Amino acid sequence: MADACIFCKIVAGQIPAFKLLETELIMAFLDINPLSKGHCLIIPKRHCQVLTDCTDTELQEMLPAAKRIATALGGQFNILQNNGPMAHQDIPHVHLHVIPKPNIEEGLKMKWSPLKVNMEALKQLCDDLRRLL
């Protein structure tokens, strides 16, 4: 447990939470600063700062939990996961957001600004990444 981590304190029972589900490895609870009704968070119980710190087993539990919650909520929704401050991660403990999108005003709002891309550079990037995988 990271001593100052609010999510670790929730896992340890030091801070109350409105838990939706819990397993040995993960926990899901309602967000106290929701973007819409039903907005919840899914976290690994073990402190992991970013996604790449998680074990595959932890990650294998998180997405099915998101599916179960999204199914229970019904309707349209976003799944969001940020890594690092520049990527808008406010709490340095991995968490998946399940954010219902009941209307245009509530839920996640985004502005997508695609980059212009050179196809040859994109092919080179693909080749480079494949070698690293």
TORDRENMI-810295 format. One record per residue (C-alpha): residue number from 1; residue in three letters; chain; x, y, z. Coordinates in nm, 3 decimals. Last residue first. Layout:
# residues N
n = NUM; res = ALA; chain = A; xx = X; yy = Y; zz = Z $
...
END
This chain:
# residues 133
n = 133; res = LEU; chain = A; xx = 0.641; yy = -0.643; zz = -2.912 $
n = 132; res = LEU; chain = A; xx = 0.944; yy = -0.419; zz = -2.964 $
n = 131; res = ARG; chain = A; xx = 0.994; yy = -0.538; zz = -3.324 $
n = 130; res = ARG; chain = A; xx = 0.627; yy = -0.477; zz = -3.394 $
n = 129; res = LEU; chain = A; xx = 0.665; yy = -0.121; zz = -3.266 $
n = 128; res = ASP; chain = A; xx = 0.943; yy = -0.041; zz = -3.512 $
n = 127; res = ASP; chain = A; xx = 0.753; yy = -0.191; zz = -3.807 $
n = 126; res = CYS; chain = A; xx = 0.438; yy = 0.004; zz = -3.720 $
n = 125; res = LEU; chain = A; xx = 0.638; yy = 0.324; zz = -3.677 $
n = 124; res = GLN; chain = A; xx = 0.798; yy = 0.269; zz = -4.019 $
n = 123; res = LYS; chain = A; xx = 0.455; yy = 0.215; zz = -4.178 $
n = 122; res = LEU; chain = A; xx = 0.327; yy = 0.534; zz = -4.013 $
n = 121; res = ALA; chain = A; xx = 0.630; yy = 0.726; zz = -4.143 $
n = 120; res = GLU; chain = A; xx = 0.553; yy = 0.596; zz = -4.494 $
n = 119; res = MET; chain = A; xx = 0.186; yy = 0.690; zz = -4.453 $
n = 118; res = ASN; chain = A; xx = 0.265; yy = 1.048; zz = -4.348 $
n = 117; res = VAL; chain = A; xx = 0.017; yy = 1.152; zz = -4.083 $
n = 116; res = LYS; chain = A; xx = -0.178; yy = 1.464; zz = -4.007 $
n = 115; res = LEU; chain = A; xx = -0.267; yy = 1.452; zz = -3.640 $
n = 114; res = PRO; chain = A; xx = -0.617; yy = 1.384; zz = -3.514 $
n = 113; res = SER; chain = A; xx = -0.781; yy = 1.634; zz = -3.279 $
n = 112; res = TRP; chain = A; xx = -1.055; yy = 1.462; zz = -3.079 $
n = 111; res = LYS; chain = A; xx = -1.238; yy = 1.693; zz = -2.841 $
n = 110; res = MET; chain = A; xx = -1.398; yy = 1.499; zz = -2.561 $
n = 109; res = LYS; chain = A; xx = -1.686; yy = 1.519; zz = -2.316 $
n = 108; res = LEU; chain = A; xx = -1.741; yy = 1.229; zz = -2.078 $
n = 107; res = GLY; chain = A; xx = -2.076; yy = 1.203; zz = -1.905 $
n = 106; res = GLU; chain = A; xx = -2.363; yy = 1.448; zz = -1.896 $
n = 105; res = GLU; chain = A; xx = -2.463; yy = 1.725; zz = -2.139 $
n = 104; res = ILE; chain = A; xx = -2.505; yy = 1.521; zz = -2.459 $
n = 103; res = ASN; chain = A; xx = -2.726; yy = 1.261; zz = -2.290 $
n = 102; res = PRO; chain = A; xx = -2.714; yy = 0.940; zz = -2.084 $
n = 101; res = LYS; chain = A; xx = -2.341; yy = 0.880; zz = -2.135 $
n = 100; res = PRO; chain = A; xx = -2.250; yy = 0.644; zz = -1.849 $
n = 99; res = ILE; chain = A; xx = -1.886; yy = 0.663; zz = -1.739 $
n = 98; res = VAL; chain = A; xx = -1.700; yy = 0.346; zz = -1.645 $
n = 97; res = HIS; chain = A; xx = -1.363; yy = 0.478; zz = -1.534 $
n = 96; res = LEU; chain = A; xx = -1.072; yy = 0.237; zz = -1.511 $
n = 95; res = HIS; chain = A; xx = -0.820; yy = 0.302; zz = -1.239 $
n = 94; res = VAL; chain = A; xx = -0.446; yy = 0.269; zz = -1.194 $
n = 93; res = HIS; chain = A; xx = -0.318; yy = 0.446; zz = -0.883 $
n = 92; res = PRO; chain = A; xx = -0.149; yy = 0.786; zz = -0.923 $
n = 91; res = ILE; chain = A; xx = -0.470; yy = 0.985; zz = -0.876 $
n = 90; res = ASP; chain = A; xx = -0.517; yy = 1.273; zz = -1.121 $
n = 89; res = GLN; chain = A; xx = -0.432; yy = 1.086; zz = -1.443 $
n = 88; res = HIS; chain = A; xx = -0.492; yy = 1.348; zz = -1.712 $
n = 87; res = ALA; chain = A; xx = -0.258; yy = 1.204; zz = -1.980 $
n = 86; res = MET; chain = A; xx = 0.001; yy = 1.470; zz = -1.894 $
n = 85; res = PRO; chain = A; xx = -0.023; yy = 1.353; zz = -1.531 $
n = 84; res = GLY; chain = A; xx = 0.047; yy = 0.986; zz = -1.602 $
n = 83; res = ASN; chain = A; xx = -0.160; yy = 0.700; zz = -1.739 $
n = 82; res = ASN; chain = A; xx = -0.533; yy = 0.751; zz = -1.809 $
n = 81; res = GLN; chain = A; xx = -0.807; yy = 0.485; zz = -1.839 $
n = 80; res = LEU; chain = A; xx = -1.151; yy = 0.561; zz = -1.978 $
n = 79; res = ILE; chain = A; xx = -1.445; yy = 0.335; zz = -2.063 $
n = 78; res = ASN; chain = A; xx = -1.729; yy = 0.537; zz = -2.210 $
n = 77; res = PHE; chain = A; xx = -2.102; yy = 0.465; zz = -2.192 $
n = 76; res = GLN; chain = A; xx = -2.426; yy = 0.421; zz = -2.384 $
n = 75; res = GLY; chain = A; xx = -2.729; yy = 0.257; zz = -2.231 $
n = 74; res = GLY; chain = A; xx = -2.746; yy = 0.004; zz = -1.950 $
n = 73; res = LEU; chain = A; xx = -2.607; yy = 0.052; zz = -1.600 $
n = 72; res = ALA; chain = A; xx = -2.604; yy = -0.322; zz = -1.526 $
n = 71; res = THR; chain = A; xx = -2.437; yy = -0.396; zz = -1.860 $
n = 70; res = ALA; chain = A; xx = -2.178; yy = -0.124; zz = -1.796 $
n = 69; res = ILE; chain = A; xx = -2.106; yy = -0.277; zz = -1.454 $
n = 68; res = ARG; chain = A; xx = -2.062; yy = -0.628; zz = -1.592 $
n = 67; res = LYS; chain = A; xx = -1.847; yy = -0.502; zz = -1.880 $
n = 66; res = ALA; chain = A; xx = -1.627; yy = -0.299; zz = -1.646 $
n = 65; res = ALA; chain = A; xx = -1.581; yy = -0.608; zz = -1.428 $
n = 64; res = PRO; chain = A; xx = -1.484; yy = -0.806; zz = -1.741 $
n = 63; res = LEU; chain = A; xx = -1.225; yy = -0.532; zz = -1.810 $
n = 62; res = MET; chain = A; xx = -1.071; yy = -0.532; zz = -1.461 $
n = 61; res = GLU; chain = A; xx = -1.025; yy = -0.904; zz = -1.402 $
n = 60; res = GLN; chain = A; xx = -0.783; yy = -0.969; zz = -1.688 $
n = 59; res = LEU; chain = A; xx = -0.593; yy = -0.653; zz = -1.590 $
n = 58; res = GLU; chain = A; xx = -0.516; yy = -0.795; zz = -1.248 $
n = 57; res = THR; chain = A; xx = -0.407; yy = -1.124; zz = -1.405 $
n = 56; res = ASP; chain = A; xx = -0.188; yy = -0.945; zz = -1.660 $
n = 55; res = THR; chain = A; xx = -0.006; yy = -0.786; zz = -1.370 $
n = 54; res = CYS; chain = A; xx = -0.033; yy = -0.413; zz = -1.329 $
n = 53; res = ASP; chain = A; xx = 0.267; yy = -0.176; zz = -1.345 $
n = 52; res = THR; chain = A; xx = 0.210; yy = -0.118; zz = -1.719 $
n = 51; res = LEU; chain = A; xx = -0.128; yy = 0.035; zz = -1.640 $
n = 50; res = VAL; chain = A; xx = 0.018; yy = 0.309; zz = -1.422 $
n = 49; res = GLN; chain = A; xx = 0.072; yy = 0.363; zz = -1.048 $
n = 48; res = CYS; chain = A; xx = -0.006; yy = 0.011; zz = -0.934 $
n = 47; res = HIS; chain = A; xx = -0.094; yy = -0.030; zz = -0.567 $
n = 46; res = ARG; chain = A; xx = -0.248; yy = -0.372; zz = -0.516 $
n = 45; res = LYS; chain = A; xx = -0.625; yy = -0.364; zz = -0.496 $
n = 44; res = PRO; chain = A; xx = -0.648; yy = -0.319; zz = -0.872 $
n = 43; res = ILE; chain = A; xx = -0.900; yy = -0.046; zz = -0.945 $
n = 42; res = ILE; chain = A; xx = -1.241; yy = -0.010; zz = -1.108 $
n = 41; res = LEU; chain = A; xx = -1.404; yy = 0.332; zz = -1.088 $
n = 40; res = CYS; chain = A; xx = -1.767; yy = 0.429; zz = -1.122 $
n = 39; res = HIS; chain = A; xx = -1.991; yy = 0.680; zz = -1.296 $
n = 38; res = GLY; chain = A; xx = -2.348; yy = 0.565; zz = -1.216 $
n = 37; res = LYS; chain = A; xx = -2.512; yy = 0.907; zz = -1.259 $
n = 36; res = SER; chain = A; xx = -2.289; yy = 1.126; zz = -1.476 $
n = 35; res = LEU; chain = A; xx = -1.949; yy = 1.299; zz = -1.463 $
n = 34; res = PRO; chain = A; xx = -1.912; yy = 1.169; zz = -1.111 $
n = 33; res = ASN; chain = A; xx = -1.699; yy = 1.323; zz = -0.835 $
n = 32; res = ILE; chain = A; xx = -1.759; yy = 1.064; zz = -0.560 $
n = 31; res = ASP; chain = A; xx = -1.696; yy = 0.786; zz = -0.814 $
n = 30; res = LEU; chain = A; xx = -1.894; yy = 0.471; zz = -0.734 $
n = 29; res = PHE; chain = A; xx = -1.693; yy = 0.163; zz = -0.646 $
n = 28; res = ALA; chain = A; xx = -1.517; yy = -0.129; zz = -0.811 $
n = 27; res = MET; chain = A; xx = -1.249; yy = -0.343; zz = -0.643 $
n = 26; res = ILE; chain = A; xx = -0.985; yy = -0.573; zz = -0.782 $
n = 25; res = LEU; chain = A; xx = -0.752; yy = -0.863; zz = -0.693 $
n = 24; res = GLU; chain = A; xx = -0.929; yy = -1.084; zz = -0.435 $
n = 23; res = THR; chain = A; xx = -1.262; yy = -0.980; zz = -0.579 $
n = 22; res = GLU; chain = A; xx = -1.487; yy = -0.683; zz = -0.512 $
n = 21; res = LEU; chain = A; xx = -1.805; yy = -0.541; zz = -0.655 $
n = 20; res = LEU; chain = A; xx = -2.015; yy = -0.228; zz = -0.634 $
n = 19; res = LYS; chain = A; xx = -1.849; yy = -0.062; zz = -0.338 $
n = 18; res = PHE; chain = A; xx = -1.980; yy = 0.277; zz = -0.221 $
n = 17; res = ALA; chain = A; xx = -1.659; yy = 0.380; zz = -0.048 $
n = 16; res = PRO; chain = A; xx = -1.542; yy = 0.452; zz = 0.306 $
n = 15; res = ILE; chain = A; xx = -1.183; yy = 0.557; zz = 0.376 $
n = 14; res = GLN; chain = A; xx = -0.956; yy = 0.349; zz = 0.602 $
n = 13; res = GLY; chain = A; xx = -1.100; yy = 0.022; zz = 0.469 $
n = 12; res = ALA; chain = A; xx = -0.762; yy = -0.095; zz = 0.337 $
n = 11; res = VAL; chain = A; xx = -0.891; yy = -0.087; zz = -0.024 $
n = 10; res = ILE; chain = A; xx = -1.021; yy = 0.269; zz = 0.031 $
n = 9; res = LYS; chain = A; xx = -0.684; yy = 0.370; zz = 0.179 $
n = 8; res = CYS; chain = A; xx = -0.508; yy = 0.221; zz = -0.124 $
n = 7; res = PHE; chain = A; xx = -0.738; yy = 0.431; zz = -0.343 $
n = 6; res = ILE; chain = A; xx = -0.651; yy = 0.749; zz = -0.152 $
n = 5; res = CYS; chain = A; xx = -0.279; yy = 0.687; zz = -0.195 $
n = 4; res = ALA; chain = A; xx = -0.071; yy = 0.860; zz = 0.074 $
n = 3; res = ASP; chain = A; xx = 0.067; yy = 0.545; zz = 0.237 $
n = 2; res = ALA; chain = A; xx = 0.123; yy = 0.348; zz = -0.085 $
n = 1; res = MET; chain = A; xx = 0.000; yy = 0.000; zz = 0.000 $
END
